[in-house]
Amino acid sequence: MHGSNVNDLVPPPVDRGSSVESLAVASRLDLPSFLRLFQLRGSQIMWFLGAGASRSAGIKTAGDMIWDFKQRLYRSQKKLSPSAITDIGEVVVQRKLQAHFDTIGKLPPAGSETEYSAYFEATYPSAKDRRAYLDELLSRGKPSFGHLALALLMREKLCRIVWTTNFDRTVEDAAAQVLGSTGCLVAADLGEPEKFRRAYDEGRWPVYGKLHGDYHSDALKNTDAELRAQDVEMRRNLIDACRRQGLAVVGYSGRDASIIEALTEALDEGRGFPGGLFWFKRSQDEPYPAVDALLQRARALGVEAHFVETESFDEFFSDLVRYLPQTADKVQALAGATRPRLAKSTPRTSTGNTPAIRTNALPLVSQPALCRLVDCQIGGYQDIQDAISAAGVDIDAHRIRDGVLAFGRDTDVRKTFEPFAIKVFDTHPLASRRLVKETGERAIVRDALFRALGKCPGVTLQRRGRRFFLVPDARQVQPSIFGTDRVKPVDRLAGTVSGTQIGWTEACGLRVDHRFDRLWLLLEPTIITDIPEETPEEHVELVREFVRERRARRHNRHANALLDGWITLIIGKGQSVRLRAFDIGDGVDAEFELLRTSGFSGVGRP
């Protein structure tokens, strides 16, 4: 395409005679429809990558960084050591941090569109220090499968232009790996914005525009003032390109007002985005109001604009390159023939001269093969949960692109989704390949498994944020179940931390992972506490010290005894157990079989 005119880039015109109401109905596009659309328009659609794309490469998102800034500010103001905040992902820790800054009142509230830039500048007022922070953070990033798949689209002439607000070099590294040279991709940042214009005008593809700079560059945009004063030429490049091409936005929240303003200007009274505007989001996420307003205005002007739901950056690009005829047969080579693999091991008995390390993973030897599928006009995760609450029923449900997956009584499932115009009420196979990653299929299986575990005698299931725990019922369970005659790691199951009114209890964290072509239940014995938001800092420190001391002795034999105790609570005295999530006859239930023997490291001898 060397020397091509910019008018050659414009796809066939989109019908813009539809009414505003009909466009509003089409505000959400399912992924299969986008795949078919992209096959026709591929080279006419630009990509815009946000922090969510870099997260899969091991780089923190803006949301992760915000909590890091908050804990650094908090610890410096309180003169606390790093060990004072051990798990910033815990909801109770985040509540405590946020309450502190809300009381001070000098920084934006949680969820504000200026939260990232304001907290970054408050933590490190000097641009030099902000650069040092990013240098350390971004230098560790490696291209993920999604980045390599994007580079494959470049190689096959299906991707000409990529934009990003990220500073890292994962796209450049992926392009060098797939295209075979560091010189094939024209990368333009704030230091040389004219490079983008020249490459665009000359038709030298692919070209990569870094709107907030490169972390090796002298020009980086982080703070609110910097973002609003974004380089005029780079902004103009983005606006002009959007007036001639479509745009697919992936992994980007829309937090930066400067970007939203540029995209709004690019609408150009309905003449912009001739290839369409597609904003990808996870089903459980709600878009920022500014993003929703942008798409609503686009549709009102007759621009084809949709939200598209997908699970993750890597999974979306995997679906895309496996679908396209130009790339489908090249995916295997893309993944790399030398990808390391773990060896399978068969259960074995312990011997005196064959050392092995016991893991906390119990194998699932069977799980449900299908669930209910409901195709209806409902939104994402929160919409589904609200519908379940409104119906007053007890079911598990998760969204995928084909509809809603569910376990539970058919009457309850229908009652939940009838208000949303059910089109299809069918079953959906839970294929093993869909359980390898965190998909909607794996989420529905996981939730059903945890529900089934919560029905075991002597335990209750608790959900705290995104984590699930089993908690022993002190009326039915004795501390002796977690020990032997010689090893007694637990003297009591629950109580109150001395010097406070804060309760604690023994618990077992639950997770699910996929290894060796099967699912595994991971058991994580721990201690959980209930710390009210208004708890004085000295009491919080007493609780932390209590938990640290109680867990400090739990190694080797004590840890082994704790794991045995939780396995006994779940499975009993037998070698396996069958569990059902609902124990129903009407509808689709989820049944599991768990083995008592946990996984061991090493390879068994014949």
ZIPEGI-V914705 format. One record per pair of residues at least 24 apart in sequence whose C-alpha atoms are under 7 Angstrom apart, sorted by the first residue. I is the first residue (numbers start at 1). J is the second residue. Records with the same first field share a line. If there is no record, write none. Layout:
I = J, J
//
This chain:
1 = 203
2 = 202, 203, 204
3 = 202, 203
4 = 202, 203
6 = 201
9 = 44
10 = 44, 244, 245, 274
11 = 41, 44, 274, 275
13 = 274
14 = 274
16 = 302, 303
20 = 299, 300
23 = 299
24 = 299
26 = 306
27 = 305, 306, 307
28 = 306, 307, 308
29 = 306, 307, 308
30 = 308, 309, 401
31 = 308, 309, 401
35 = 320
39 = 324
42 = 158, 159
43 = 157, 158, 159, 160
44 = 245, 246, 275
45 = 245, 246, 247, 248, 275
46 = 159, 160, 161, 162, 245, 246, 247, 248
47 = 161, 162, 163, 247, 248, 249
48 = 162, 163, 164, 247, 248, 249, 250
49 = 163, 164, 165, 249, 250, 251, 252
50 = 164, 165, 166, 250, 251, 252
51 = 166, 251, 252
52 = 251, 252
53 = 250, 251, 313
56 = 144
57 = 141, 142, 143, 144
58 = 141, 142
59 = 137, 138, 141
62 = 116
66 = 116, 119
69 = 119, 120, 123
70 = 97
71 = 97
73 = 123
91 = 465
95 = 533
96 = 533
113 = 255, 256
114 = 224
117 = 222, 223, 224
118 = 223, 224
120 = 223
121 = 223
134 = 215
135 = 215
138 = 168
141 = 170
142 = 170
143 = 170, 171, 173, 174
145 = 314
146 = 313, 314, 317, 318
147 = 171, 174
148 = 174, 178, 334
149 = 317, 321
151 = 175, 178
152 = 178
154 = 206
155 = 179
156 = 326
159 = 206
160 = 205, 206, 207
161 = 206, 207, 208
162 = 207, 208, 209
163 = 208, 209, 210
164 = 209, 210, 211
165 = 210, 211, 212
166 = 210, 212
167 = 212, 213, 214, 215
168 = 214, 215
189 = 213, 214
190 = 219, 231, 234
191 = 217, 218, 219
193 = 233, 234
197 = 237
227 = 258
228 = 258
235 = 262
239 = 263, 265, 266
242 = 266, 272, 273
243 = 271, 272, 273
244 = 272, 273, 274
245 = 273, 274, 275
246 = 273, 274, 275, 276, 277
247 = 273, 276, 277, 278
248 = 277, 278, 279
249 = 278, 279, 280
250 = 279, 280
251 = 313
253 = 287, 288
254 = 288, 291
264 = 294
267 = 298
269 = 301
270 = 301, 302, 303
273 = 303
276 = 303, 304, 305
277 = 304, 305, 306
278 = 305, 306, 307, 308
279 = 306, 307, 308
280 = 307, 308, 309, 310
281 = 307, 308, 309, 310
282 = 309, 310, 311
283 = 309, 310, 380, 381, 399
284 = 380, 381, 382
309 = 401
311 = 439
344 = 516
345 = 603, 604
346 = 604
348 = 604
356 = 600, 601, 602
357 = 600, 601
358 = 599, 600, 601
359 = 598, 599, 600
360 = 522, 523, 598
361 = 520, 521, 522, 523, 598, 599
362 = 520, 521, 522, 594, 595, 596, 597, 598, 599
363 = 519, 520, 521, 594, 595, 598
364 = 519, 520, 592, 593, 594, 595
365 = 593, 594
366 = 592, 593
367 = 591, 592, 593
368 = 590, 591, 592
369 = 429, 430
370 = 427, 428, 429, 430
371 = 405, 406, 407, 427, 428, 429, 588
372 = 405, 406, 407, 426, 427, 428, 588
373 = 403, 404, 405, 406, 425, 426, 427, 428
374 = 403, 404, 405, 422, 424, 425, 426
375 = 402, 403, 404, 422, 423, 424, 425
376 = 403, 420, 421, 422, 423
377 = 420, 421
378 = 420
387 = 416
388 = 416
391 = 415, 416
396 = 444, 448
397 = 444
398 = 440, 444
399 = 440
400 = 440
407 = 588, 589, 590
408 = 582, 587, 588, 589
409 = 584, 586, 587, 588
410 = 586, 587
436 = 514
446 = 512
448 = 581, 590
449 = 581
451 = 581
452 = 579, 580, 581
453 = 570
456 = 570
468 = 509, 510
469 = 507, 508, 509, 510
470 = 507, 508, 509
471 = 506, 507, 508
472 = 507
481 = 565
482 = 561, 562, 564, 565
483 = 561, 562
487 = 558
489 = 554, 558
497 = 543, 546
500 = 539
502 = 530, 531
503 = 529, 530
504 = 528, 529, 530
505 = 529
525 = 562, 563
567 = 596
571 = 596
//
